[in-house]
Amino acid sequence: MNVNDLRHSSYLKKYLICLSKKLGAVGCLCFCVMTTAIAESVSNSDRSAAFAQTSPTLIQLNNILNQAIFGDDQVTRYAAAVNAIENKRLEIFKTAKQNPNWNSVANQAESQQVRVCDLSQQPDFLQNLCEQLRNFTEDEIRRHGFTNKEFNQMTRQQRQDASLRSLIQSRQMKLRDAK
């Protein structure tokens, strides 16, 4: 073995040690969650529920992993931001639809397969409303502790991961019900 082989071997060992620690942490987290669920069921003398808890579904495991990756607080903050942005979007488009030119603008956006706020030539009434929505969205993202990059990353991830999307939607419902 030459010096470069030894150096690469050293880096590989460090990488494997680091990887095994991270995998161990995720495994430990899953074990703790499952143990807690089993203990709760056993303490309630519900042995059939305890048995069911020992074989979590894929969705439950995905939810556990998503919470570990994004964190419970981050999911809650994301859900709150999305709720606020959606409410503002509905409010703004309710106003936009009152304009007599709305149908023509909506048809134009549909024919170009873009959102009305993404039209290259917007009528004056729409420019102001779209600007309000953009400003509100950026403010809400920051107010809930995200950068645009983090918020967009979470948006992309939930589009690809049905269990994360379900977790976020469930959190959104809880937030709405709490109001």
BABA-902884 format. One record per residue: residue in three letters; x, y, z negated of N, C-alpha, C, CB in turn. Coordinates in steps of 0.02 Angstrom, whole numbers, plus 50000, padded with zeros to 5 digits. Glycine has a CB too. Example, Ala and Ser with C-alpha at 12.3 -4.5 7.8 and 13.67 -1.06 7.14 Angstrom:
BEGIN
ALA506604971649610506154977549610506604983549610505654977649548
SER506424988849646506844994749643506455000249606507044997049714
% end
This chain:
BEGIN
MET500424994050000500005000050000500445006350000499535000049939
ASN500235011150040500625017350040500275022449995500685020250113
VAL500565028349990500315033549944499605035649962500785039649947
ASN499455036350027498775038350048498255033050028498755039450123
ASP498435026650035497965021350016497825021649941498255014450034
LEU498335022949901498245023449829497805029349811498915024049794
ARG497915035049845497525041049833496785039749850497795047049873
HIS496655036749909495975035249929495655030249882495955032650001
SER496045025449859495805020449812495595023849747496335015049799
SER495985028649726495835032349665495185036349672496415037149647
TYR495105039649730494485043449742493885038849744494545047449808
LEU493965033049775493415028249780493215025749712493625022349825
LYS493695024349668493545022149600493155027549563494185020249562
LYS493385033849568493045039349535492335040149561493435045949544
TYR492255039449626491585040049656491135034549631491635039749734
LEU491385028349629490975022749607490785023449533491345016149618
ILE491245025849493491095026949422490535032149415491725029249383
CYS490605037649451490105043049449489425040449474490325049049492
LEU489425036649528488805033949556488485029249507488945030349622
SER488875024949475488585020149428488285023649367489125015049405
LYS488595029149345488315033049290487645036049308488805038649268
LYS487585038749370486955041849391486415036549400487045045649458
LEU486585030849429486095025449437485895022849369486385019749480
GLY486365022549324486205020249256485725025049221486845019649215
ALA485815031549232485375036449202484665035849229485635043549214
VAL484595034949294483925034149324483615027649298483965034049401
GLY484005022349296483745015949270483535016549198484275010549277
CYS483925020149159483775021249088483125025149081484355024849053
LEU483035030249123482435034249122481825029949136482475040049173
CYS481865025749188481315021249205481175016449148481465017349270
PHE481705013849118481625009149063481275012549004482315006349041
CYS481485018648988481185022348932480445023648944481555028948920
VAL480275025749004479575027249020479155020949015479515030249091
MET479415015449043479035009149041478985006648969479375003849085
THR479505007048930479495004848860478995008848820480195005348829
THR478985015448831478505019648795477795017748813478635027048812
ALA477665016648876476985014748897476785008148867476945014448973
ILE477245003348865477094996848836476964997548761477664991748849
ALA477395001348727477325002248655476655005448638477895006448628
GLU476445010448677475805013648665475235008648673475705019548713
SER475265004648724474734999748736474714994448682474824996448805
VAL475294992048661475314986948609475064989848543476034984148601
SER475264995948527475044998948465474294999948463475395005648453
ASN473985000348522473255000948525472924994148528473045005048586
SER473314988748518473064981848520472744979948586472584980748464
ASP472954983048639472674981548704473204977748744472454988048742
ARG473254971248732473784967248762473714966848838473774960348733
SER473114966848864473034966648937473294972948969472304965448957
ALA473184978648936473454984948962474214984948958473154990948923
ALA474474981848905475204981448898475504977348955475394978448830
PHE475174971948972475414967849028475394971849093474994961449034
ALA474844975549104474784979449165475324984849168474084982649169
GLN475514987549111476014992749109476714990049126476034996049041
THR476824983549118477484980849132477614980149206477574974149098
SER477094980649247477194980149320476924986449354476844973849348
PRO477294992049346477054998249375477024997849451477495004049354
THR476555001549478476485001649551477035005949581475795004349572
LEU477105005449645477605009349681477465016849673477605007449756
ILE476835018749673476655025749665476885028349597475895026749673
GLN476775024349544476985026349478477745027249475476765021249425
LEU478115022649505478845023249506479065029349545479165016949536
ASN478735030649602478895036649641478755042949601478495036749706
ASN478195043049563478045048849522478585049949469477355048049488
ILE478815044449439479345044949389479985047749420479475037949357
LEU480165045049479480765047449512480695054649534480925042949572
ASN480115056549561480015063449582480055068249523479345064249617
GLN479785066249466479825070449407480545070949383479375067749351
ALA480925065549392481635065749373482025070249420481935058749372
ILE481855069949485482215074049534482035081349528482075071449605
PHE481375082749527481155089749527481025092349457480535090549569
GLY480875088149411480725090249343479995092149336481165096149323
ASP479715090349279479005091649266478845099049269478815088849198
ASP479275103149240479175110349240479185113149311479705113749197
GLN479645110649352479705113049421479075111349461480335110149454
VAL478815105249451478195103249486477625107749464478025095849471
THR477575109249400477035113549375477095120649403477045113749298
ARG477705123349403477815130049429477655130349504478525132449417
TYR477855125149541477715124849612476955124749624478055118649644
ALA476605120549586475885119949594475545126749578475605114449547
ALA475785130249527475495136749510475615141849565475795139249443
ALA476215141849593476375146449648475945144949709477125146049667
VAL475875138549726475475136649784474745138649774475525129049797
ASN474475137649713473785139749699473695147249710473595137849627
ALA474155151149683474105158449688474155160649761474655161949647
ILE474615157649798474705159549869474095157649910475335156149898
GLU473815151749897473225149549934472625154049918473055142249916
ASN472535155949856471985160549838472055167249874471965161649762
LYS472665169849877472785176149912472665175449986473505178749899
ARG472895169750015472785168450086472035168450103473105161750107
LEU471645165150061470925164850073470605171850068470585160150022
GLU470835175650019470585182550010470755186850071470885185649946
ILE471365186350095471575190450152471215188450216472325189950162
PHE471135181950227470795179850288470045180950285470935172650302
LYS469765181450226469065183350219468985190550243468815182550144
THR469465194750225469465201750247469575202050323470015205750211
ALA470045198150348470195198250420469595196150461470785193650435
LYS469225191250437468645188750474468075193750479468395182350442
GLN468095198850438467585204150440467715209050497467565207850373
ASN468305208850525468475213350580468135210750644469245213950589
PRO467845215350684467505213150745467965209750796467165219150777
ASN468615210850792469085207850839469355201050816469665212450851
TRP469115198750759469385192550730469335186550776469035191050665
ASN468755185450806468655179450848469145179350906467935179250874
SER469255185150935469725185550991470435183950969469695192451023
VAL470635186450911471305185250884471375177750866471435189650821
ALA470875174950834470895167850814470945163450876470275166050772
ASN470565165050929470595161250991471285161751024470055163651040
GLN471565167651022472235168651051472755164451013472435176151049
ALA472715164450947473185160450907473095152950921473095161850831
GLU472475150950927472335143850940472605141851009471585142550936
SER472515146051058472755144451126473515144151128472495149651176
GLN473855148151086474585148051083474845142951032474855154951066
GLN474385139750997474545134750946475005137550892474865128650977
VAL474835143550868475195146750813474685149350763475655152550839
ARG474935151050704474505154250654474405161550674474805153650582
VAL473855164450653473715171450673474265176150651473045173750644
CYS474565174950594475105179350571475755178250609475235178250496
ASP475775173050651476375171750692476285174150764476545164350690
LEU475735177350779475635180050846476155185450860474925182950855
SER476425185550920476935190550935476645197550940477295188751001
GLN476035198150965475705204650970475065204450929475555206551045
GLN475115207050869474545207150824474185213850827474755205550752
PRO473525213750821473175220150816473345223550749472395219150822
ASP473245230050745473445233750686473125231050622473245241050694
PHE472475229250625472145226950564472475220550537471395225650577
LEU472735216450581473035210150560473755211050536473025205150618
GLN474125215850565474815216950545474845218550470475125222750585
ASN474415222950448474415225050377474235219150332473915230750366
LEU473735215250351473525209550310474065204150306472865206550337
CYS474375202750362474915197750363475515200050322475135196250436
GLU475665206450324476205209150284476045208550210476335216550303
GLN475425209950191475205209050121475315201850099474465211050113
LEU475115197150142475185190050125475915188050118474835185750178
ARG476335190250164477055188650160477355191450096477425191450222
ASN477215197750080477485200850020477245197149957477295208250016
PHE476595195649955476315192049897476655185249889475555191249905
THR476735181749945477045175049943477755175449915477045171950013
GLU478145180049940478835180749915478855182549841479215186049956
ASP478395187049820478365188949750478175182949706477865194649740
GLU477685179049727477465173249688478015167949683476835170149719
ILE478365166949737478915162049736479435164049684479245161449807
ARG479625170449685480115172949636479825172849565480345180049655
ARG479195174849559478875175249492478855168349459478165178049498
HIS478805163149499478785156349471479485153149467478325151949512
GLY479995157249477480685155049465481025151249521480685150849406
PHE480785152249583481095148749640481435153749685480565144849679
THR481935151349720482195155049778481775152649837482985153849789
ASN481795156249893481435154049952481685147149974481515159150010
LYS482335146049970482625139649991482355133949948483395140049986
GLU482345134849882482095129549837481355128049850482195131649764
PHE480965133449859480245132649870480125128949936479895139549871
ASN480495130949988480415127650053480645120450051480805131550106
GLN481165119050013481405112150006480865107849974482055111949964
MET480555110349922480035106549889479425105649935479825110049823
THR479275110749974478725110350022478865104850073478615117050058
ARG479465104750100479645099550149479615092650117480345100850177
GLN479865092050056479885085550023479175082950010480265086149957
GLN478715087249989478045084849975477665083050039477655090049936
ARG477865086050095477555084150159477765077150179477745089250214
GLN478375075150160478635068550179478475063150127479395068950188
ASP478335065150066478245060350011477535060849983478765061649956
ALA477125055949999476425056049978476355056049902476065050050008
SER476795052649867476735052349794476895059149763477185046949765
LEU477385062649789477535069349764476955074049780478195072149795
ARG476685073549841476105077649860475525076349813475905076149933
SER475405070049797474865068249750474985071149681474795060649747
LEU475615070749658475795073549593475675081049591476535071949577
ILE475875084549644475775091749647475035093449649476135094749709
GLN474645089749690473925091049694473585089849627473615086549748
SER473795084649593473515083249527473675089049479473785076549499
ARG474285091549482474475097149439474085103449458475235098449444
GLN473965104549523473565110249545472865109849516473535110549622
MET472575103949517471895103049490471875104549416471635095949503
LYS472385102249378472405103549307472455111049293472995099949275
LEU472855114449334472935121749325472285125349340473495124349371
ARG471935123249392471285126349410470775125149355471025123549477
ASP470765118949328470275117249277470415121049212470275109849264
ALA471045122649199471235126149138471015133449138471985125749129
LYS470855136049197470655143149201469955144249178470725145749272
% end
